[in-house]
Amino acid sequence: MHLPLHRLVRPVVLFLVASAAFAAQRGPRTTPIADEPWAPPTWSSLAADARKALNRYSDSTAYEAARADTAFEARQWHYASDSVDVVALVLRPRAAGRHPAIVYCRGSYIQQGQAASFLPLFHRLARAGYFVVAPQYRGSEGGAGRDDMGGADVEDVLAAIRLVAARPDVQHDAIYLYGESRGGMMTFQAIRDGAPVRAAATVGAFTDLDTLFRGDERSAGMATKIWPDYEARSKEIAYRRSAARWADRLRVPLLLLHGGDDSGVRPRQSERLDAELTRVGTPHELLIVPGGSHTLGERSAYRDSLVVSWFRVHAP
């Protein structure tokens, strides 16, 4: 997509304004409560559900290669988000210097014991030169609080960005957001709420909750489990989580990836946001991968290469 100069300059100006505003919001804590080594277990030691999750994106060979790569250090952060302590997974380069960073927003709801399944993904991003941080959201992987699937837990993403931005080994004007499925929705909300990121990418994200529920009975059936008061608050819940309804507040370059055969979150979710972003003039691209599944797990290396290319195009 080729854009006129004034439409390329505007996001940079907005990025600088957002960075200043975001910095002003920082509380006193700019370091994690705890920063501990994270030692993913051997493949043979992984629980069956963790292996199943990992196999959607990678295999045992890539997993063990990531685990053995001494160029990077795996860490686990416990950090404050509002009034709760939550967990983030980290893979950082050991090489000296300042590195661009990716804050990765995973999909799904509450998870326990699934952390190791993300290691090959983090390794791909780290090998591309990035400091990788993945908030696990409140209520997951030992974190406190309750996951509201796009409610107060969006602060978990914003707080992680603040921690990254305060690090001396991170290039502060080169922080990016990458969200998958539910994590795409979290990415949109974080941008709306002022996250000072240079660019963002999503894969398999939903952009209108009501339309998602009308087209997917399984997702609709989860509504009252996630939000017990859903019947009384359905309009409010849907609006907050539906980026297509407030696309004018998404003012960073966006890459929208979607699998053409995604039967859960159908491609029209990204197509609708694409139309709205075109209307308001936000630099973006939409790529629907023919035959691709939800989150493109079967083509994960290709998917991640597209994301890295997008971030490099929008580097400082």
Secondary structure in CASP SS format (residue, H / E / C, confidence):
PFRMAT SS
TARGET T0000
AUTHOR 0000-0000-0000
METHOD secondary structure of the structure
MODEL  1
M C 1.00
H C 1.00
L C 1.00
P C 1.00
L H 1.00
H H 1.00
R H 1.00
L H 1.00
V H 1.00
R H 1.00
P H 1.00
V H 1.00
V H 1.00
L H 1.00
F H 1.00
L H 1.00
V H 1.00
A H 1.00
S H 1.00
A H 1.00
A H 1.00
F H 1.00
A H 1.00
A H 1.00
Q H 1.00
R C 1.00
G C 1.00
P C 1.00
R C 1.00
T C 1.00
T C 1.00
P C 1.00
I C 1.00
A E 1.00
D E 1.00
E E 1.00
P E 1.00
W C 1.00
A C 1.00
P C 1.00
P C 1.00
T C 1.00
W H 1.00
S H 1.00
S H 1.00
L C 1.00
A C 1.00
A H 1.00
D H 1.00
A H 1.00
R H 1.00
K H 1.00
A H 1.00
L H 1.00
N H 1.00
R C 1.00
Y C 1.00
S C 1.00
D C 1.00
S H 1.00
T H 1.00
A H 1.00
Y H 1.00
E H 1.00
A H 1.00
A H 1.00
R H 1.00
A H 1.00
D C 1.00
T C 1.00
A C 1.00
F E 1.00
E E 1.00
A E 1.00
R E 1.00
Q E 1.00
W E 1.00
H E 1.00
Y E 1.00
A E 1.00
S E 1.00
D C 1.00
S C 1.00
V E 1.00
D E 1.00
V E 1.00
V E 1.00
A E 1.00
L E 1.00
V E 1.00
L E 1.00
R E 1.00
P E 1.00
R C 1.00
A C 1.00
A C 1.00
G C 1.00
R C 1.00
H E 1.00
P E 1.00
A E 1.00
I E 1.00
V E 1.00
Y E 1.00
C E 1.00
R C 1.00
G C 1.00
S C 1.00
Y C 1.00
I C 1.00
Q C 1.00
Q C 1.00
G C 1.00
Q C 1.00
A H 1.00
A H 1.00
S H 1.00
F H 1.00
L H 1.00
P H 1.00
L H 1.00
F H 1.00
H H 1.00
R H 1.00
L H 1.00
A H 1.00
R H 1.00
A C 1.00
G C 1.00
Y C 1.00
F E 1.00
V E 1.00
V E 1.00
A E 1.00
P E 1.00
Q C 1.00
Y C 1.00
R C 1.00
G C 1.00
S C 1.00
E C 1.00
G C 1.00
G C 1.00
A C 1.00
G C 1.00
R C 1.00
D C 1.00
D C 1.00
M C 1.00
G C 1.00
G C 1.00
A C 1.00
D C 1.00
V H 1.00
E H 1.00
D H 1.00
V H 1.00
L H 1.00
A H 1.00
A H 1.00
I H 1.00
R H 1.00
L H 1.00
V H 1.00
A H 1.00
A C 1.00
R C 1.00
P C 1.00
D C 1.00
V E 1.00
Q E 1.00
H E 1.00
D E 1.00
A E 1.00
I E 1.00
Y E 1.00
L E 1.00
Y E 1.00
G E 1.00
E E 1.00
S C 1.00
R H 1.00
G H 1.00
G H 1.00
M H 1.00
M H 1.00
T H 1.00
F H 1.00
Q H 1.00
A H 1.00
I H 1.00
R H 1.00
D C 1.00
G C 1.00
A C 1.00
P C 1.00
V C 1.00
R C 1.00
A E 1.00
A E 1.00
A E 1.00
T E 1.00
V E 1.00
G C 1.00
A C 1.00
F C 1.00
T C 1.00
D C 1.00
L H 1.00
D H 1.00
T H 1.00
L H 1.00
F H 1.00
R H 1.00
G H 1.00
D C 1.00
E H 1.00
R H 1.00
S H 1.00
A H 1.00
G H 1.00
M H 1.00
A H 1.00
T H 1.00
K H 1.00
I H 1.00
W C 1.00
P C 1.00
D C 1.00
Y H 1.00
E H 1.00
A H 1.00
R H 1.00
S H 1.00
K H 1.00
E H 1.00
I H 1.00
A H 1.00
Y H 1.00
R H 1.00
R C 1.00
S C 1.00
A H 1.00
A H 1.00
R H 1.00
W C 1.00
A H 1.00
D H 1.00
R H 1.00
L C 1.00
R C 1.00
V C 1.00
P C 1.00
L E 1.00
L E 1.00
L E 1.00
L E 1.00
H E 1.00
G E 1.00
G C 1.00
D C 1.00
D C 1.00
S C 1.00
G C 1.00
V C 1.00
R C 1.00
P C 1.00
R H 1.00
Q H 1.00
S H 1.00
E H 1.00
R H 1.00
L H 1.00
D H 1.00
A H 1.00
E H 1.00
L H 1.00
T H 1.00
R H 1.00
V H 1.00
G C 1.00
T C 1.00
P C 1.00
H E 1.00
E E 1.00
L E 1.00
L E 1.00
I E 1.00
V E 1.00
P C 1.00
G C 1.00
G C 1.00
S C 1.00
H H 1.00
T H 1.00
L H 1.00
G H 1.00
E H 1.00
R H 1.00
S H 1.00
A H 1.00
Y H 1.00
R H 1.00
D H 1.00
S H 1.00
L H 1.00
V H 1.00
V H 1.00
S H 1.00
W H 1.00
F H 1.00
R H 1.00
V H 1.00
H C 1.00
A C 1.00
P C 1.00
END
